[in-house]
Each structure stands twice: as structure tokens, then as C-alpha cells.
Amino acid sequence: MYAAGDTAAAYAEPGHQVLPSCRHAIPLGKLAGHNAAALLGLAPAAFAPKPYVTCLHLDGAGAVFATGWERAVRLTGPEAKARKHMITERWTCPPLDDAEEILRRGDHSRPLGEGERAA
Ligand SMILES: Cc1cc2nc3c(=O)[nH]c(=O)nc-3n(C[C@H](O)[C@H](O)[C@H](O)COP(=O)(O)OP(=O)(O)OC[C@H]3O[C@@H](n4cnc5c(N)ncnc54)[C@H](O)[C@@H]3O)c2cc1C
């Protein structure tokens, strides 16, 4: 049985468990799918999430983008707001009507685009 998303408690890095967030739910889901398929003959893969980041946009209260578990602030204001929009509207939203693209994005081993690496 594989757990993914908010139900999972995998280690993202030594000493840091995954958090109930898209940041971890998406790669966990991709990996669980791959490893379920691996029962049919593919080699199973280990969980290897991207480095942890935090991006918040709280409307009038402002926006912030931070990296790492210590949450070092990298962007604030309009730049952080723009980053949040990219994350929620593009990088974490596969199309609904393009099966090929959905499968491409669901591939846990796909190299990330430049923007996605920065997310
Ligand atoms: C208001 C809100 C804002 C958030 N904002 C952010 C954010 O900005 N950034 C971030 O990283 N994370 C955010 N999160 C957290 C993020 O949405 C979750 O961590 C992530 O969606 C968890 O993914 P999941 O697949 O585990 O569960 P879900 O996305 O909840 O998916 C579970 C699915 O299972 C379905 N389901 C439930 N029961 C059954 C059943 N019996 N049979 C069939 N289907 C069923 C549900 O309908 C749902 O579609 C937010 C969460 C909330 C509630």
C-alpha cells in the first residue's frame, strides 16, 4: 500500500517530514503512481522531492516567497505575488483536456522546467 499527499508522513530530507502541502503532495502522488505501476515490472523509485520552499499571498497583507526549512525570504511584494500566481495557475495546474500533457507532467522523473525549479 502506498500513501501520498496529506495522508503521507515520508521524510523529505533527513530530519524533515513532508508537510500537508501541494509542494509535497504532488511529487508524492506522482511517485506513488509510478511505484504502483512498478508492481507490473518497472523499477521502483525513491522519494526525492525538490528543495522545500514556501510561497504565500495574503491579498492586502502582502506576499512572501522563502526557501529552505528556515524559510529564508527571497521575494516580497509584487514579485512574490507574481510567483504565487505562477505556482497556482501554471506550475501546479495540469490541463484538463490534453492527455499527453497530463501524462508528461505526471512523470515523476521528468526534468523540471526552469520556472518550476525556482518555484
Ligand atoms: C483552503 C486551502 C488552501 C491551501 N493552499 C495551499 C497552498 O497555497 N499551498 C500548498 O502547498 N498547499 C495548500 N493547501 C494544501 C493542499 O491543498 C493539500 O496539501 C493537497 O491538496 C493535498 O493533496 P491530497 O492529494 O493529499 O488531497 P486532496 O487534494 O484533498 O485530494 C483528495 C481527493 O480525494 C477525493 N476523495 C475524498 N474521499 C473520497 C472517496 N471516499 N472516494 C473518492 N474520492 C475521494 C477528494 O474529493 C479529493 O479530490 C491548501 C489547502 C486548503 C484546504
PDBQT file of the ligand as one rigid body, heavy atoms in Angstrom, charges set to zero:
ROOT
HETATM    1  C1  LIG A 201      -8.031  26.354   1.538  1.00  0.00    +0.000 C 
HETATM    2  C2  LIG A 201      -6.736  25.603   1.289  1.00  0.00    +0.000 A 
HETATM    3  C3  LIG A 201      -5.668  26.277   0.747  1.00  0.00    +0.000 A 
HETATM    4  C4  LIG A 201      -4.461  25.630   0.521  1.00  0.00    +0.000 A 
HETATM    5  N1  LIG A 201      -3.435  26.327  -0.012  1.00  0.00    +0.000 NA
HETATM    6  C5  LIG A 201      -2.268  25.712  -0.236  1.00  0.00    +0.000 A 
HETATM    7  C6  LIG A 201      -1.189  26.418  -0.792  1.00  0.00    +0.000 A 
HETATM    8  O1  LIG A 201      -1.284  27.606  -1.095  1.00  0.00    +0.000 OA
HETATM    9  N2  LIG A 201      -0.036  25.767  -0.997  1.00  0.00    +0.000 N 
HETATM   10  C7  LIG A 201       0.115  24.448  -0.686  1.00  0.00    +0.000 A 
HETATM   11  O2  LIG A 201       1.212  23.904  -0.908  1.00  0.00    +0.000 OA
HETATM   12  N3  LIG A 201      -0.893  23.742  -0.161  1.00  0.00    +0.000 NA
HETATM   13  C8  LIG A 201      -2.076  24.333   0.081  1.00  0.00    +0.000 A 
HETATM   14  N4  LIG A 201      -3.109  23.639   0.630  1.00  0.00    +0.000 N 
HETATM   15  C9  LIG A 201      -2.890  22.242   0.969  1.00  0.00    +0.000 C 
HETATM   16  C10 LIG A 201      -3.037  21.363  -0.272  1.00  0.00    +0.000 C 
HETATM   17  O3  LIG A 201      -4.232  21.690  -0.953  1.00  0.00    +0.000 OA
HETATM   18  C11 LIG A 201      -3.051  19.910   0.187  1.00  0.00    +0.000 C 
HETATM   19  O4  LIG A 201      -1.875  19.639   0.934  1.00  0.00    +0.000 OA
HETATM   20  C12 LIG A 201      -3.111  18.959  -1.019  1.00  0.00    +0.000 C 
HETATM   21  O5  LIG A 201      -4.218  19.256  -1.844  1.00  0.00    +0.000 OA
HETATM   22  C13 LIG A 201      -3.203  17.522  -0.521  1.00  0.00    +0.000 C 
HETATM   23  O6  LIG A 201      -3.352  16.682  -1.648  1.00  0.00    +0.000 OA
HETATM   24  P1  LIG A 201      -4.040  15.283  -1.458  1.00  0.00    +0.000 P 
HETATM   25  O7  LIG A 201      -3.991  14.645  -2.817  1.00  0.00    +0.000 OA
HETATM   26  O8  LIG A 201      -3.465  14.560  -0.295  1.00  0.00    +0.000 OA
HETATM   27  O9  LIG A 201      -5.555  15.572  -1.048  1.00  0.00    +0.000 OA
HETATM   28  P2  LIG A 201      -6.675  16.368  -1.834  1.00  0.00    +0.000 P 
HETATM   29  O10 LIG A 201      -6.131  17.383  -2.767  1.00  0.00    +0.000 OA
HETATM   30  O11 LIG A 201      -7.654  16.806  -0.768  1.00  0.00    +0.000 OA
HETATM   31  O12 LIG A 201      -7.345  15.245  -2.740  1.00  0.00    +0.000 OA
HETATM   32  C14 LIG A 201      -8.141  14.220  -2.179  1.00  0.00    +0.000 C 
HETATM   33  C15 LIG A 201      -9.211  13.877  -3.205  1.00  0.00    +0.000 C 
HETATM   34  O13 LIG A 201      -9.873  12.683  -2.789  1.00  0.00    +0.000 OA
HETATM   35  C16 LIG A 201     -11.243  12.870  -3.013  1.00  0.00    +0.000 C 
HETATM   36  N5  LIG A 201     -11.949  11.942  -2.103  1.00  0.00    +0.000 N 
HETATM   37  C17 LIG A 201     -12.122  12.044  -0.773  1.00  0.00    +0.000 A 
HETATM   38  N6  LIG A 201     -12.806  10.989  -0.310  1.00  0.00    +0.000 NA
HETATM   39  C18 LIG A 201     -13.039  10.191  -1.370  1.00  0.00    +0.000 A 
HETATM   40  C19 LIG A 201     -13.689   8.946  -1.537  1.00  0.00    +0.000 A 
HETATM   41  N7  LIG A 201     -14.245   8.295  -0.495  1.00  0.00    +0.000 N 
HETATM   42  N8  LIG A 201     -13.739   8.429  -2.765  1.00  0.00    +0.000 NA
HETATM   43  C20 LIG A 201     -13.190   9.053  -3.821  1.00  0.00    +0.000 A 
HETATM   44  N9  LIG A 201     -12.567  10.249  -3.736  1.00  0.00    +0.000 NA
HETATM   45  C21 LIG A 201     -12.493  10.792  -2.513  1.00  0.00    +0.000 A 
HETATM   46  C22 LIG A 201     -11.498  14.332  -2.710  1.00  0.00    +0.000 C 
HETATM   47  O14 LIG A 201     -12.699  14.767  -3.340  1.00  0.00    +0.000 OA
HETATM   48  C23 LIG A 201     -10.266  14.979  -3.321  1.00  0.00    +0.000 C 
HETATM   49  O15 LIG A 201     -10.447  15.293  -4.697  1.00  0.00    +0.000 OA
HETATM   50  C24 LIG A 201      -4.330  24.254   0.852  1.00  0.00    +0.000 A 
HETATM   51  C25 LIG A 201      -5.421  23.574   1.376  1.00  0.00    +0.000 A 
HETATM   52  C26 LIG A 201      -6.622  24.229   1.603  1.00  0.00    +0.000 A 
HETATM   53  C27 LIG A 201      -7.790  23.465   2.176  1.00  0.00    +0.000 C 
ENDROOT
TORSDOF 0
